[in-house]
Amino acid sequence: MSDKAELSGISAQTKLMPFGYKILFVDDEPNILNAYQRQLRNRFQLTTALSGREGLEIIQKEGPFSVIVADMRMPEMDGIAFLEKVQEIAPDSIRLMLTGNADQQTAIDAVNKGNVFRFMNKPCPYELLVSTLEAAQKQYHLIHAEREVLEGTLNGSIKLLLEILSIAVPSISDRTVTLRETAIGVAHAMQVFNTWELETAAMLSHIAYITLPPETLAKTRSGEQVSEAEQQIIDHLPETGHKLLANIPRLERVAKIILYQDKNFDGSGVPFDAVSGEDIPIEARILKVLHSLKDLEERDGLSADLALEQMQETSDTYDPQVLQAAAKYLITGEDELPHIDVDVSELQAGQVLVSNVETENGRLLFTSGHKLSGAIVEKLINYHQVQKIREPIQVFVQRDL
C-alpha cells in the first residue's frame, strides 16, 4: 500500500498541537510508519514501533505517551492484545485503532477489550486522522487537568479540615496522629496494604466534634458527665462526620468509613441499619477497635494488653481478626509479614511496597502500599537501566488469606 493511499493525501502544511504530548504509532509496515512520521511530524511529536512487543518496550522506556495508535493486523500480537497490555501498563494513555479490517466484531473487541477511544478504518482521510488525534490529546489533557484539580481540591480540603479540627479541638487533633500510625500497623498485620483511605479516615475520624456546642465539647474534654440530650448528639457524631465529608470528591468512601467507625461487629449501634460483620468496611472495624482501646487506656488506666484482653470478652462488639492483629502489632510489635529489602532486579509480582520507589534524584515512581504486577516489575527493571532507582526497596511478600 502506498503512502498516498494510506494517508489519503496527508499534507505537511500543518501546525503544532498546543499541548505537545507524545504520540506512539504501532504498525508492522515500515512504509506506513515512515509516512506518518513525514506527514505528521510538524504537527505532533511522533514515535513509532514495528510490533506490539516493541511498542510495549518503548512505552516502558520512553513513556508516558498521551495517545497510542495501533494497527489491528500485526504478527505475534494483534492490535487488540497490544492495547489490552497498554491498558495495564499505561492506563492514562488514550488508545486508538487504525485497521483495514472493518468487521463489526473487531470494532466491538477493540472497544471492550482495549478500551479504545476511537476506531478508524484504513485508509483514513487526513482530516479525520488529525481531528481524531487532536480529540485524543484533548481528552488526555482534560483527564490530567481534572485529576490535578481534584487532587488539589482534595488535598486542600483535607488540610483545611485538619486545621479547623486542630484549632477547635487540639487534644483530639493530637490523638489522631497516633491513631493514624497505629491503624497503619494493624492494617499491615492484616495484610491490608493500601491504607490511604484508612489513614485519611483516622485523621478525620473526629471531624464532627467541631459541630458540638462549646459546653458539650468542654465536658468531653474534662470527662464531666453529659446530659441525655448531649449524649445523643455525641452518639450520632459519626453520622455528622459522614455528612460533612460525603460531598467532597474522592472522599466518599472515607466518609463511609467514618460513618461505620462506631458500629458494633454484630450490627448493633449507630448507624441503625442492617450492615454487620464483614460488610462493615475493614477500615471502620480497625478504627472501632483502636478508638475503644484508647478510651480504656485513658479512662480506666489499663495497659494495651489488659485493654485488649477485656475487649476480647465482648466478641459481638469487635471483629476478632482485628483484635488479633492489634494484639500482635501493639503487644509483640510484630506485623503479620516480614519486611524484605530487595534490589530492583529482585522485585517480583505479588510483592507489596513498604517504602516508596524513587529514582536516585528523588523522583517518585510508586508509593508504598502498591501491589506489584508483572508489568510494573518489568517497567521498573527497564527504567532502572536508563535512570537508576534508589536501592534497596522494602517490600512485603503478600500471601492469600
C-alpha positions as CSV (number, residue, x, y, z in Angstrom):
1,M,0.0,0.0,0.0
2,S,1.4,3.4,-1.0
3,D,1.9,6.3,1.4
4,K,-0.7,8.3,-0.6
5,A,-3.3,5.6,-0.4
6,E,-2.7,5.0,3.3
7,L,-2.8,8.6,4.4
8,S,-5.2,9.9,1.7
9,G,-3.1,12.8,0.7
10,I,-1.8,14.0,4.1
11,S,-0.2,17.4,3.7
12,A,2.9,18.6,5.6
13,Q,1.4,22.0,5.9
14,T,0.2,21.6,9.5
15,K,0.8,23.3,12.8
16,L,1.9,22.1,16.2
17,M,-0.7,20.8,18.6
18,P,-0.8,23.2,21.5
19,F,-0.4,20.5,24.2
20,G,2.7,19.0,22.7
21,Y,2.1,15.5,24.1
22,K,3.9,12.4,22.6
23,I,2.1,10.0,20.3
24,L,3.1,6.4,19.6
25,F,2.1,4.7,16.3
26,V,2.4,0.9,16.2
27,D,2.2,-0.8,12.8
28,D,4.2,-3.7,11.2
29,E,4.6,-1.9,7.9
30,P,7.7,0.4,7.9
31,N,6.5,2.4,4.9
32,I,3.3,3.3,6.7
33,L,5.2,4.4,9.8
34,N,7.5,6.4,7.7
35,A,4.6,8.1,6.1
36,Y,3.1,9.0,9.4
37,Q,6.5,10.4,10.5
38,R,6.9,12.6,7.4
39,Q,3.4,13.9,7.2
40,L,2.6,14.4,10.9
41,R,5.9,15.3,12.5
42,N,5.4,19.1,12.1
43,R,2.1,18.8,14.0
44,F,2.6,16.1,16.5
45,Q,5.6,14.6,18.4
46,L,5.6,11.1,17.0
47,T,7.4,7.8,18.0
48,T,6.9,4.6,16.0
49,A,7.2,0.9,16.7
50,L,7.1,-2.1,14.3
51,S,5.3,-4.5,16.6
52,G,3.2,-4.8,19.7
53,R,6.2,-6.1,21.7
54,E,8.4,-3.2,20.6
55,G,5.6,-0.8,21.4
56,L,5.4,-2.1,24.9
57,E,9.1,-1.7,25.4
58,I,9.0,1.8,24.1
59,I,6.2,2.7,26.4
60,Q,8.1,1.4,29.4
61,K,11.3,3.2,28.5
62,E,10.1,6.4,26.9
63,G,6.6,6.9,28.2
64,P,4.2,8.4,29.1
65,F,2.5,8.8,25.7
66,S,-0.7,10.9,25.5
67,V,-2.0,8.9,22.6
68,I,-1.2,5.3,21.4
69,V,-2.4,4.3,17.9
70,A,-2.3,0.6,17.0
71,D,-2.8,-1.3,13.7
72,M,-5.1,-4.3,14.1
73,R,-3.3,-7.0,12.0
74,M,0.2,-7.5,13.3
75,P,2.2,-10.7,13.7
76,E,2.7,-12.3,17.2
77,M,0.4,-9.7,19.0
78,D,-2.5,-8.1,17.2
79,G,-3.8,-4.6,18.0
80,I,-6.4,-5.7,20.5
81,A,-4.0,-7.8,22.5
82,F,-1.5,-4.9,22.4
83,L,-4.0,-2.3,23.6
84,E,-5.1,-4.7,26.4
85,K,-1.5,-4.7,27.6
86,V,-1.3,-0.9,27.2
87,Q,-4.3,-0.5,29.4
88,E,-2.4,-2.4,32.1
89,I,0.9,-0.6,32.0
90,A,-0.2,2.9,30.7
91,P,-3.9,3.3,31.7
92,D,-3.8,7.0,31.2
93,S,-2.8,6.9,27.6
94,I,-5.7,7.4,25.1
95,R,-5.9,4.4,22.8
96,L,-6.9,4.5,19.1
97,M,-7.1,1.7,16.5
98,L,-6.4,2.0,12.8
99,T,-7.1,-1.0,10.7
100,G,-8.1,-2.3,7.2
101,N,-10.3,-4.9,8.8
102,A,-13.6,-3.2,9.3
103,D,-15.8,-6.0,10.5
104,Q,-18.1,-5.2,13.4
105,Q,-16.6,-7.8,15.8
106,T,-13.2,-6.2,15.5
107,A,-14.6,-2.9,16.5
108,I,-16.5,-4.3,19.4
109,D,-13.4,-6.2,20.7
110,A,-11.3,-3.1,20.3
111,V,-13.7,-1.0,22.4
112,N,-14.5,-3.6,25.0
113,K,-11.1,-5.3,25.5
114,G,-8.7,-2.5,24.6
115,N,-10.9,0.3,25.9
116,V,-10.3,2.2,22.6
117,F,-11.3,5.8,22.5
118,R,-11.8,5.9,18.7
119,F,-11.8,3.2,15.9
120,M,-10.7,4.2,12.4
121,N,-10.7,2.3,9.1
122,K,-7.8,2.3,6.7
123,P,-7.3,4.3,4.6
124,C,-8.1,7.1,7.0
125,P,-8.8,10.5,5.5
126,Y,-6.2,13.1,6.6
127,E,-8.8,15.4,8.2
128,L,-10.3,12.6,10.2
129,L,-6.9,11.3,11.4
130,V,-5.7,14.7,12.5
131,S,-9.0,15.6,14.2
132,T,-9.1,12.3,16.0
133,L,-5.5,12.7,17.2
134,E,-6.3,16.2,18.4
135,A,-9.5,14.9,20.1
136,A,-7.5,12.2,21.8
137,Q,-4.9,14.6,23.0
138,K,-7.5,17.0,24.3
139,Q,-9.1,14.0,26.2
140,Y,-5.7,13.2,27.7
141,H,-5.3,16.8,28.7
142,L,-8.7,17.0,30.2
143,I,-8.2,13.8,32.3
144,H,-4.9,15.2,33.7
145,A,-6.3,18.7,34.2
146,E,-9.3,17.2,36.0
147,R,-7.0,15.0,38.1
148,E,-4.8,17.9,39.1
149,V,-7.9,19.9,40.1
150,L,-9.4,17.0,42.0
151,E,-6.1,16.2,43.8
152,G,-5.5,19.9,44.6
153,T,-9.1,20.3,45.8
154,L,-8.9,17.1,47.8
155,N,-5.6,17.8,49.5
156,G,-6.7,21.4,50.2
157,S,-10.0,20.2,51.7
158,I,-8.3,17.7,53.9
159,K,-5.7,20.2,55.0
160,L,-8.3,22.8,55.8
161,L,-10.5,20.3,57.8
162,L,-7.5,19.2,59.8
163,E,-6.5,22.8,60.5
164,I,-10.1,23.5,61.7
165,L,-10.0,20.4,63.9
166,S,-6.7,21.3,65.4
167,I,-7.9,24.8,66.3
168,A,-11.3,23.7,67.6
169,V,-10.2,20.5,69.5
170,P,-6.4,20.5,69.9
171,S,-6.4,17.4,72.2
172,I,-8.3,15.3,69.7
173,S,-6.1,16.6,66.8
174,D,-3.0,15.3,68.6
175,R,-4.7,12.0,69.2
176,T,-5.5,11.4,65.6
177,V,-1.8,11.5,64.6
178,T,-1.1,8.5,66.9
179,L,-4.3,6.8,65.7
180,R,-3.1,7.1,62.1
181,E,0.2,5.4,62.7
182,T,-1.3,2.6,64.8
183,A,-4.0,2.0,62.2
184,I,-1.4,1.5,59.5
185,G,0.5,-1.0,61.7
186,V,-2.7,-3.0,62.4
187,A,-3.7,-2.9,58.8
188,H,-0.4,-4.3,57.7
189,A,-0.7,-7.1,60.2
190,M,-4.0,-8.0,58.5
191,Q,-2.3,-7.9,55.0
192,V,-4.2,-4.6,54.2
193,F,-1.6,-2.5,52.4
194,N,-3.5,0.2,50.5
195,T,-4.0,2.4,53.5
196,W,-4.7,5.8,52.1
197,E,-8.4,5.8,52.9
198,L,-7.7,4.3,56.4
199,E,-5.1,7.0,57.1
200,T,-7.4,9.8,56.0
201,A,-10.3,8.4,57.9
202,A,-8.2,8.1,61.0
203,M,-7.1,11.7,60.7
204,L,-10.7,12.9,60.1
205,S,-12.4,10.4,62.4
206,H,-13.3,13.1,65.0
207,I,-14.1,15.9,62.5
208,A,-17.7,16.1,63.7
209,Y,-16.5,17.3,67.1
210,I,-16.3,20.8,65.5
211,T,-20.1,20.8,65.5
212,L,-20.5,20.2,69.2
213,P,-21.8,23.1,71.4
214,P,-18.8,24.6,73.3
215,E,-20.3,23.5,76.7
216,T,-20.6,19.9,75.5
217,L,-17.1,19.9,74.0
218,A,-15.7,21.2,77.3
219,K,-17.4,18.3,79.1
220,T,-16.0,15.7,76.7
221,R,-12.5,17.2,77.3
222,S,-12.7,17.1,81.1
223,G,-14.6,13.8,81.4
224,E,-17.6,15.5,83.0
225,Q,-20.9,13.7,82.8
226,V,-23.1,15.0,79.9
227,S,-26.8,15.2,79.7
228,E,-29.0,12.7,77.9
229,A,-29.5,15.1,75.0
230,E,-25.8,15.8,74.8
231,Q,-25.1,12.1,74.8
232,Q,-27.5,11.6,71.9
233,I,-25.6,14.2,69.9
234,I,-22.3,12.5,70.7
235,D,-23.6,9.1,69.7
236,H,-24.5,10.4,66.3
237,L,-21.2,12.2,65.6
238,P,-20.1,9.5,63.1
239,E,-23.2,10.3,61.0
240,T,-22.5,14.0,61.3
241,G,-18.9,13.4,60.1
242,H,-20.2,11.4,57.2
243,K,-22.4,14.3,56.1
244,L,-19.5,16.7,56.3
245,L,-17.3,14.6,54.1
246,A,-19.7,12.8,51.7
247,N,-19.9,15.6,49.1
248,I,-16.1,16.1,48.8
249,P,-14.9,14.4,45.6
250,R,-12.9,11.2,46.2
251,L,-13.7,11.2,49.9
252,E,-17.0,9.2,49.6
253,R,-15.5,6.0,50.9
254,V,-13.6,7.8,53.7
255,A,-17.0,9.3,54.7
256,K,-18.5,5.8,54.7
257,I,-15.6,4.5,57.0
258,I,-16.2,7.3,59.4
259,L,-20.0,6.6,59.3
260,Y,-19.3,3.0,60.5
261,Q,-16.4,3.6,62.8
262,D,-18.6,3.1,66.0
263,K,-20.7,0.3,64.5
264,N,-20.6,-3.0,66.5
265,F,-19.5,-6.1,64.7
266,D,-22.9,-7.8,65.3
267,G,-24.6,-4.9,63.6
268,S,-25.9,-3.1,66.6
269,G,-25.2,0.5,67.2
270,V,-25.1,3.6,65.0
271,P,-25.9,3.8,62.2
272,F,-29.1,1.9,62.7
273,D,-29.1,-0.3,59.7
274,A,-28.7,-4.0,58.7
275,V,-24.9,-3.8,58.0
276,S,-22.9,-6.1,60.2
277,G,-19.8,-8.3,60.3
278,E,-17.5,-8.2,57.3
279,D,-20.0,-6.0,55.4
280,I,-18.7,-3.2,57.7
281,P,-15.7,-1.6,55.9
282,I,-12.5,-3.2,57.2
283,E,-11.1,0.3,57.9
284,A,-14.1,1.1,60.1
285,R,-13.6,-2.1,62.0
286,I,-10.0,-1.2,62.7
287,L,-10.9,2.3,63.9
288,K,-13.6,0.8,66.1
289,V,-11.0,-1.3,67.9
290,L,-8.5,1.5,68.2
291,H,-11.0,4.0,69.5
292,S,-12.2,1.7,72.2
293,L,-8.6,0.7,73.1
294,K,-7.6,4.3,73.6
295,D,-10.7,5.0,75.7
296,L,-9.9,2.1,78.0
297,E,-6.3,3.2,78.3
298,E,-7.2,6.9,79.1
299,R,-10.4,6.4,81.1
300,D,-9.6,3.2,83.1
301,G,-5.8,3.4,83.0
302,L,-5.5,0.0,81.5
303,S,-2.4,-1.2,79.6
304,A,-2.8,-2.2,76.0
305,D,-2.7,-5.9,76.7
306,L,-5.2,-5.7,79.5
307,A,-7.5,-3.5,77.5
308,L,-7.4,-5.9,74.5
309,E,-8.0,-8.8,76.8
310,Q,-11.1,-7.1,78.2
311,M,-12.3,-6.2,74.6
312,Q,-11.9,-9.9,73.5
313,E,-14.6,-10.8,76.1
314,T,-17.1,-8.8,74.0
315,S,-16.8,-10.6,70.7
316,D,-20.1,-9.2,69.4
317,T,-18.6,-5.7,69.6
318,Y,-15.3,-6.1,67.7
319,D,-14.0,-8.0,64.7
320,P,-12.0,-10.8,66.3
321,Q,-9.4,-10.7,63.4
322,V,-8.8,-7.0,64.1
323,L,-8.4,-7.7,67.8
324,Q,-5.9,-10.4,67.0
325,A,-3.9,-8.1,64.6
326,A,-4.0,-5.3,67.1
327,A,-2.6,-7.6,69.8
328,K,0.1,-8.8,67.5
329,Y,1.1,-5.3,66.4
330,L,0.8,-3.4,69.7
331,I,2.0,-6.1,72.2
332,T,4.5,-8.1,70.3
333,G,5.5,-5.3,67.9
334,E,5.2,-7.7,65.0
335,D,3.5,-7.4,61.7
336,E,1.9,-10.4,60.0
337,L,4.6,-10.4,57.3
338,P,8.3,-9.6,57.5
339,H,9.8,-6.6,55.7
340,I,12.3,-7.6,53.0
341,D,14.9,-5.4,51.4
342,V,15.4,-6.2,47.7
343,D,17.2,-4.7,44.7
344,V,15.2,-3.7,41.6
345,S,16.3,-6.9,39.9
346,E,14.8,-9.0,42.8
347,L,11.3,-7.5,42.6
348,Q,8.6,-10.0,41.9
349,A,4.9,-9.8,41.0
350,G,2.7,-10.1,44.1
351,Q,5.1,-8.2,46.4
352,V,3.7,-5.1,48.1
353,L,5.7,-1.9,48.5
354,V,6.5,-0.9,52.1
355,S,8.7,2.0,51.0
356,N,8.2,4.4,48.1
357,V,10.0,3.7,44.9
358,E,12.1,6.7,43.9
359,T,14.9,7.5,41.4
360,E,18.3,8.4,42.8
361,N,17.5,12.0,42.1
362,G,14.3,11.8,44.2
363,R,11.6,11.4,41.5
364,L,8.6,9.4,42.9
365,L,7.6,6.4,40.7
366,F,5.4,4.3,43.0
367,T,4.1,4.9,46.6
368,S,4.1,2.5,49.5
369,G,1.2,0.1,49.6
370,H,1.2,-0.5,45.9
371,K,0.9,-4.2,44.9
372,L,3.4,-5.0,42.1
373,S,2.1,-6.7,38.9
374,G,4.4,-8.4,36.4
375,A,4.1,-5.4,34.1
376,I,5.1,-3.0,36.8
377,V,8.1,-5.1,37.8
378,E,9.3,-5.2,34.1
379,K,8.8,-1.5,33.8
380,L,10.9,-0.8,36.9
381,I,13.6,-3.1,35.8
382,N,13.8,-1.4,32.4
383,Y,13.6,2.1,34.0
384,H,16.5,1.2,36.3
385,Q,18.7,0.6,33.2
386,V,18.0,4.1,31.9
387,Q,17.8,6.1,35.1
388,K,18.9,4.5,38.4
389,I,16.3,3.7,41.1
390,R,17.2,4.1,44.7
391,E,18.0,0.7,46.3
392,P,17.2,-1.3,48.4
393,I,13.4,-1.3,48.1
394,Q,11.4,-2.6,51.1
395,V,8.5,-5.0,50.3
396,F,6.1,-7.3,51.9
397,V,5.5,-10.7,50.3
398,Q,1.8,-10.9,50.3
399,R,0.0,-14.2,50.8
400,D,-3.6,-15.1,50.3
401,L,-5.7,-15.1,53.4
